[in-house]
Amino acid sequence: MTVQELASRFPEIPADLHGEPLLAAFAEAFDAQLEIAHKPSACAEEHDAGNHFYLKLIGPIDIYRYGLYDRERVLKEIGQLVEGHRSDPDGFARGLLPEQVARQEVRGPGCG
């Protein structure tokens, strides 16, 4: 996945990160997980694999977008994800998911 594809799929990634080489490495390293990642519903009671991938991979970037992380911190988080993946690609990717993962996102009562 390229940065352009990543930014198109996840418009919540701020434009000031698009030129970062680290974001390109992130997009390449987590291509398979980012292809199925999707933001969980606000009323989700159980998360599927795509939700977990979103929360662990895109979550820190989204926190930065809201101003709760500074640029330095989000780049550090992205760097740690990339380095973890480089050291053990298969093991790291498996570690992004808890033992029990719903087949699909389960929404709570009254959630449309």
C-alpha positions as CSV (number, residue, x, y, z in Angstrom):
1,M,0.0,0.0,0.0
2,T,1.3,3.5,-0.8
3,V,0.9,6.6,1.3
4,Q,-1.6,7.9,-1.2
5,E,-3.7,4.7,-1.0
6,L,-3.4,4.8,2.8
7,A,-4.5,8.5,3.0
8,S,-7.4,7.8,0.6
9,R,-8.6,4.8,2.7
10,F,-8.1,6.7,6.0
11,P,-8.8,10.4,5.4
12,E,-8.3,10.9,9.2
13,I,-4.6,10.8,8.6
14,P,-3.5,14.4,8.7
15,A,-1.9,15.8,5.6
16,D,1.2,16.9,7.5
17,L,2.1,13.3,7.9
18,H,1.7,12.3,4.2
19,G,5.3,13.2,3.3
20,E,6.9,11.3,6.2
21,P,9.1,8.4,5.1
22,L,8.0,6.6,8.3
23,L,4.4,6.7,7.0
24,A,5.5,5.1,3.8
25,A,7.3,2.3,5.7
26,F,4.1,1.9,7.8
27,A,1.9,1.6,4.8
28,E,4.2,-1.0,3.2
29,A,4.7,-3.0,6.4
30,F,1.0,-3.2,7.3
31,D,-0.5,-3.5,3.9
32,A,-2.5,-6.7,4.6
33,Q,-3.8,-5.5,7.9
34,L,-4.7,-2.0,6.6
35,E,-6.6,-3.5,3.7
36,I,-9.2,-4.9,6.2
37,A,-8.9,-2.3,8.9
38,H,-12.0,-0.3,9.6
39,K,-13.1,2.1,12.4
40,P,-15.4,0.4,15.0
41,S,-18.9,1.8,15.6
42,A,-19.2,4.0,18.7
43,C,-21.5,1.4,20.2
44,A,-19.6,-1.8,19.2
45,E,-19.7,-4.4,22.0
46,E,-17.3,-6.8,20.3
47,H,-14.6,-6.0,17.7
48,D,-13.7,-8.0,14.6
49,A,-10.1,-8.2,13.2
50,G,-10.6,-5.1,11.1
51,N,-11.6,-3.1,14.2
52,H,-8.6,-4.3,16.1
53,F,-6.2,-3.4,13.3
54,Y,-7.8,0.0,13.0
55,L,-7.5,0.7,16.7
56,K,-3.9,-0.4,17.0
57,L,-2.6,0.9,13.7
58,I,-4.6,4.0,12.8
59,G,-5.7,4.8,16.3
60,P,-2.5,6.7,17.3
61,I,-2.7,8.7,14.1
62,D,-6.3,9.6,14.9
63,I,-5.4,10.6,18.4
64,Y,-2.8,13.0,16.9
65,R,-5.4,14.4,14.5
66,Y,-7.5,15.4,17.6
67,G,-4.5,17.1,19.1
68,L,-4.0,14.7,22.0
69,Y,-0.6,13.6,20.7
70,D,2.1,15.9,19.4
71,R,3.8,15.2,16.1
72,E,6.9,13.8,17.8
73,R,4.9,11.3,19.8
74,V,2.8,10.0,16.9
75,L,5.9,9.5,14.8
76,K,7.5,7.6,17.7
77,E,4.4,5.4,17.9
78,I,4.5,4.7,14.1
79,G,8.2,4.0,14.3
80,Q,7.7,1.5,17.1
81,L,5.0,-0.3,15.1
82,V,7.3,-0.5,12.0
83,E,10.3,-1.7,14.0
84,G,8.2,-4.3,15.8
85,H,7.0,-5.5,12.4
86,R,10.5,-5.6,11.0
87,S,11.8,-7.7,13.9
88,D,9.1,-10.4,13.5
89,P,6.6,-9.7,10.8
90,D,4.3,-12.7,11.3
91,G,4.5,-12.7,15.1
92,F,4.0,-8.9,15.3
93,A,0.9,-9.0,13.0
94,R,-0.6,-11.9,15.1
95,G,0.1,-9.9,18.3
96,L,-2.2,-7.1,17.0
97,L,-5.2,-9.3,17.7
98,P,-6.4,-10.6,21.1
99,E,-7.1,-14.3,21.5
100,Q,-10.8,-14.0,21.0
101,V,-11.9,-12.0,18.0
102,A,-15.5,-11.7,16.8
103,R,-16.1,-12.9,13.2
104,Q,-17.8,-9.5,12.6
105,E,-18.4,-6.4,14.7
106,V,-21.2,-6.8,17.2
107,R,-23.1,-3.6,18.0
108,G,-25.0,-3.0,21.2
109,P,-28.8,-2.8,21.6
110,G,-30.3,0.2,19.9
111,C,-27.4,0.8,17.6
112,G,-28.3,1.1,14.0
